[in-house]
Amino acid sequence: MKRSELVFTAILIPIDFAMLLFAAMLAYFLRFSSSLSETYPVQFELPFGEYFILVLFIIPFWLLIFSLAGLYNLRKKRRLIDDFYSVFLGVSTGMTALVLLIFFRHELFSSRFLVVANWFLAIIFVTIGRVIIKMIRAYLYRYDYGTRRVIIIGQSQECKYLVNHFQNDIGAGYRVINHFKELEKEEIKKIRRNVERGKVDEIINCDPEIPKGKTARLIEIADAARVQYKYIPDFFETKATNIDVNTVAGIPVVALKRTPLDGWWQIIKRLLDFVISFFGLIVLSPLMGLV
């Protein structure tokens, strides 16, 4: 990961924390405001200090869910609607866990308004935070800060379109270092030299007709320097597993994934692990006690 991506990842966490905290505080003051309390009288006691401590305890758990949902993976270029969908899933998962906690611990407050308001406002404010970060990144791209330096290989129409898109759209966050229409020994040497000098962040292969031996050498060069290798697939390869297909300028680009589980599927696996472990302990507790 580039230094700039580490910086933005580090910034995202406190921004999400602040947005979640702000949403919780706004929900509290809305509930206890004079106008709302007159219409819907408050039937429970919840001092602000107790509520504030509870929120500070819950937010780190919420951020953990965001991390499992892939919200801190800035390498993946996503549209705003994709970010909103991930935020919606992350906030909803965290709120579901909170509702379960309220259900099992009767001493906690039982305000449906606070739960719904926190859920709604958290989605809105976290999304706003994402929009702000995207605007800042797009602005910094104009000064070549945080752009991903790429080598593109091929001469197909998709390849030419990608090169033109990266060169004309600064906000895309890519800068073309080299564009090789063919891949011969001399081109492979240049690619290896640029990669070893740290001038390359990604290699994008747009030519599916390149022999497997040369493709293997590209992957070997990329792996040795921890550079991302991507390629434009044919129709059947998009159906393969353990790959991540992103759309760049309307063209499908495949990235080799290190794990088949990502995003929401990882959350489902973690939740299943927790539920199975929890009920397993209950079922086996008599036997464990006897042992």
N, C-alpha and C positions, 0 to 999 in steps of 0.2 A: 504494500500500500504506500502511495506517495505521502510525503510529509504533509502536503496540503489536505489530503483526505483524512489523515490522522487529526489534523487541527480541526477540521469541520466535524469530525466524529466527536471529538472532545467537546466542541462547542454545543453540539446538538443535545448532549445529555443535560447540562445545566439549563438549557433553554426549555427542554421538555419538562424538567423539574419545575421551573418557574411558571410555565404555562399551566401545568396541573395544579400547582399551588394557587395560582391566581383564579383558576376555575372553581376550586373548592372554596376559596374565600368569598368569591362573588355569589356562589350558591348559598352559602351561609347567610350573608347579609341580605340577599333577596328573600330568603325564608323568614327572617326575623325583622324584615322591614315593616314599618307601621301599616302601609297600604295593604300588604298581603296578609299580615297577621290579623287585621281587622276583618277581612273577608273569610280567611281560614285560620281560626285561632290556633295557636301553638299548644299542643296537648302533651308536650314532653319537655323535659329540662335538659339542655345541652350547653353548658358554659363554653364560651369561645376558647378558653385555654385548653380545655379537654378535647374539643373538636380539633384544634390546631395540632396538638400532639398526635392525635389519631391520624390526621392527614399526613403528617411527617413520617409516620410509621408505615403508611400504606403506599405512598408515592414510590419509594425504592422498589417495592414489589412490582408496581406498575411498570417501572422502567425496565425491570428484568423481563417482563412479558414483551415489551417493545423490542428488546434485544433479540428474543427468541423469534419474534415475528419478522426480523430482518430490517427493522426500521433504522438501524445504524450501519447498514451496509451501503456506503456511499459509492462503491464501485459500480453498483447496478444503476444504470440510467433509467429512471422511471418518470412517467408522466404524473402530473399533479393528481389526476383521478386515481392513479395507482397508489400514490402516497395517501390520499384520503381513504381509500379502501383499507390499506394496511393500518392506518390510524384507527379507523372504525373497528376493525377486528381486535386490535390491541387494547383499545379502551373498553370495548365490550367484554373481552375476556377478563380484564382486571375488575370490571364492575360485577361480573358474574361471580368471581371469587369473593368480592366484598359482600354481595348479597348472601352467599352461602355462609360467610362468617357471621353476618347479622342473624341469620336463621339459627345457627347453632349456639350463639352467645346472646341470650335474651337481654343481658344487661346493656347492650349497645342501643343506640337510638333507633327509632323505628319510623323515621320520616320518609315517606315515599317521595316527597318533593325533593329532598336533599339528594336522594339516590339518583332520581331522573335528571335533576338539574346538573349534578356533578357529571353524569354520563354525557349529557348533551353539550355542556360547556367545555368539558375536556376535549371532546372531538373537535369542536370549533377552534379552541385556542391552540391546541397542538398542531392542527392543520395550518393555522396562521403562522406559527413558528416555522413550519416547513416552508411555507411560501416565502417568508423573509430570508431564510437560508438560501433558497434557490435564487432569489433576486441578488443576494450578495455574491454568490458563486458566479452567476452570469456576468455580473459587473467585473469581477476579478479576472474572468477569462479574457476580457479585452486587453488586459495587461500581461497575458500569458502566465498568470498564476493559477496553478492547479490544473492546467490542461494536460491531457494524456497524449504523449508523443507516440505516434503509431507508424508502423511500416505496413504498407498495403501491397499485396501481391496479386496480379491478375490483370486482364484487359477486357473483362466482360462489361456489359452495360451496367450491371449492379456495381461493379468495381469503380467505373468512371463516375457513377452517380455519387458513390460514397466519397470519393476524393473531392469532387466539386462541392458536396455538401459540407465537408469538414473545412474546406478552404473558404467558403463563402459565409457559413454560419458560425460566427465566433462563439455564440452561446452554446453550441453543441459540446464544447469542452474538449475538442480533439485538435491536434496539430500534426499534419502529415510530414514525417521526416523524410521518408523515401517512398516512391511508388515504382515498383518493378513490374513491368508487363510480363516478363518471363523470369524463370528461376533456373539459372545455370550456376556453374561453379563460382564464377566471379560475383554474381549477385549474393550467393550464400555466404561468401567471404565478407562482403560488405555488411550484410545483416549481422553476422557474428561479431564483426568489429564494432559496429554501432551498439549492439546489445552489451558487449563486454565493457564498453566505455560508459555505460549507464545512460545512454541517450534515448533509450526506447522503453516505453511502458507496455505497449501491446504490439502484437503481430497479427494482422488480419489477412487471412488467405481467402481470396475471392475466386480462386480457380480450382474447381473440383476435379479437373483433369490432371493436376500435377501428380506425377508418380508417387507411390506410397513411400519409396525410399527417401525422396526429397522432403516429403511431408514429415517423415519421422525425424529427419535432421533438423527441420524447423522446430518441431516440438522439443527435441533434445536441447537445442540452443535456448529456447524459451525457458524450459525447466531449470537449466543450469544457472540462469540469471534471475529466476523467479519473475519472469515476464509473462504476462497473460497472453495465451495463444487463442485466437478465435478464427473461425472460418465460416463462410457462407455455405449452407448445406444444400443438398438436393432435396427433393420432396420426401423421399423415404427416410432420410436421416433425421428430419424434424420429428419423426415418430419414435426415435430412439430414446432410451432411458438414460438417466444420470447426466443430462445435459441441461443447460440453461439457455433458452432461446429468447433473445431480446430483439426489439425492433429499433433499428437505427435509421432514421430518415426513410421509414417505410420499407426497409430491407431487413429480412430476418437474419440475425447474426447469432451463431452458436458459440457458447463458452463452455469449456470442459469443467464440470463441477467436481469438487473434491469429495462431496458427500451427496447422496441422492436425496437426503432430507433437507428441506430448506423452508424458511418462512412458516406458514400456517401448519404445514405437516409436522414440523418440528414441535410446535406447540401441542398439537394433538398427541404426539408420541409422549411428550413430557407429562401431559395430563393423564394419559392412559397409564404410564408408569406409576404416577402418584396414586391413582385410584386403585389399580391392581395391588400395589404394595400396601395401601391402607386396609383394604378388605382382606388381603392375605394375612396381615398381622392379626386382624380380629378373629379370623377363622382359626388360625394356628396358635393363638395365645393360650388356650387351655393346654395344648400339647407342650408348648414352650414352658409354661409354668410347671407342668408335671416333670419335665426334664430338669 
